[in-house]
Amino acid sequence: MARCVVVLADGLRPDAVTPSLAPSLSALARDYTTAQRAVTVRPSVTVAALASLATGVAPATHGLVEPGLGFLGRLASVRPVARELVRHRIPTLVVSAALTGGARRVAWALAACAGVSRLVASRTGARAIARSALEQLSRFPDGLAVVYLPDCDRAGHTHGWMSPPYLYAVREVDTAVGLLADVAEDSLLVVVSDHGGGGVSPRDHDMPHPLNDEIAFVLAGPGVTRHHVLARLVSILDVPPTLLHWFGVDVPESYEGRVIAEAFQRRAVPAAVG
């Protein structure tokens, strides 16, 4: 088997990924594969984008655009990545910020129905979440691990995208990426954001606008093409089939993105699954 770690940086705008603000992520982008332009789904809201990452289909298909459990009934008609992996005995771990009350119950219900093997709610803050993820990864040598960092989104909604508090959050997220960067030595590391922000309203991201739609995207690890910039438009919908392809699992025909095969120096199957 093999391991893939997805770092999901909620609300991180790609134009904030600069050597001065985000040296760790900039170095990964320079040394491995990044995208000239990557975009999220519409509407560019967290719930819709996360559901698309989980299921491989756009919001028009999965129907989850608002928080809640109304999505559970639709899970029977889609094929979540974690559920596809567990069919091949490949577990999925999710490490996120601390969850309380209703949010925790909703997250557990959705994760369980989608096939997630384990959900770990860490302390708040990108650095603390990254340290918790490293602790979990030390006991998780194989499978898919998703590390969710909400700092940029929270700062953007509260203070505005590209405000001083937002830029501080970018630095904190980059520090977290730096703590996790060494996993690229033996694992596929994917750093992706779910949306940007501040394109129409300084404190929001739901309206159509390039600054809301464009996302950060980096692939690093064994077999990933070095010093490579993808010229084609990359969609967040391309991430789910690429993850399955990495594990050697057939991509469902229902998935609406395509494997980013050009990001790899060789066939992206590091080990057999069964």
C-alpha positions, 0 to 999 in steps of 0.5 A, a space after each residue: 500500500 502507500 500513503 497520500 496526505 492532502 492538506 486542505 487550506 480553506 480560503 487560501 488565495 493563490 496570489 498569497 502564496 509568495 516566497 515572503 508570505 508562504 516560503 514553505 509552500 512556495 518551495 514545494 511549488 517550485 520544486 515539484 508540480 503546481 498549476 498555472 491556474 486552478 479553480 474550484 467549483 461553483 458556488 465557491 463555498 466551502 461546503 460545496 467544494 468539500 463535497 466535490 473533493 469527497 465525491 468527485 462530482 460538481 455541486 449540481 450533481 451532489 447537491 450539497 451547498 449548505 451545511 447540514 445532514 440533508 446530503 446523507 440521502 444523496 450519498 447512495 447515488 454518488 461514490 465518495 473517494 473514501 468509500 472507493 478506497 475502503 473497498 480496497 482496504 485503504 483507510 481514510 483519516 481526517 484531522 481537523 480543528 476542534 469541533 463542538 456541538 452540532 458541527 461535530 455531530 454533522 461532521 461525524 455523520 457525513 464522514 462515516 457515511 462517506 467511508 472515512 475510517 477515522 476523524 480526529 478533532 485537534 486543537 484550534 490553529 494551523 500549527 496545532 493541527 499540523 502537529 496533531 496530524 504528524 502524531 496521527 501520521 506516525 501511526 498511519 503509514 498507509 492510506 489517505 490522510 486529509 488535514 483541514 486548516 481553516 485559518 485563512 477562511 476564518 480570518 478572511 470572513 472576519 477581517 477581509 481577504 488580504 487584510 493583515 490578519 488574513 496575511 498572518 493566517 497565511 503565514 500560520 498555514 504555511 508554517 503548518 505546511 512546512 511542518 508536514 512537508 517532510 511527508 513528501 519524502 515517501 508519500 504523495 503530498 497534495 496542498 489545495 485550497 477550496 476557494 479564494 475570497 475577496 473578489 466581490 465582497 472583501 469578507 466573502 467568496 460566494 459570488 463569481 469572480 476570479 479571486 473567489 474561484 482560483 485556488 492554490 494547488 501543489 503536488 509533491 512526493 515520489 514520482 511527481 514531476 520536478 520543477 513543473 508548472 501545469 499549463 492546462 486549467 486544473 479543477 478541484 474536481 481533478 483531485 479525486 480521480 488523481 487520488 484514486 489513480 495514485 492508489 491504483 484504484 479504478 476511477 468511477 465513470 461518474 467522476 467529473 474531473 480527470 486524472 492529472 497524469 502529466 504531474 507524474 514522472 511515471 504511472 502514479 501507482 506506488 503499490 498494489 492494492 487488493 
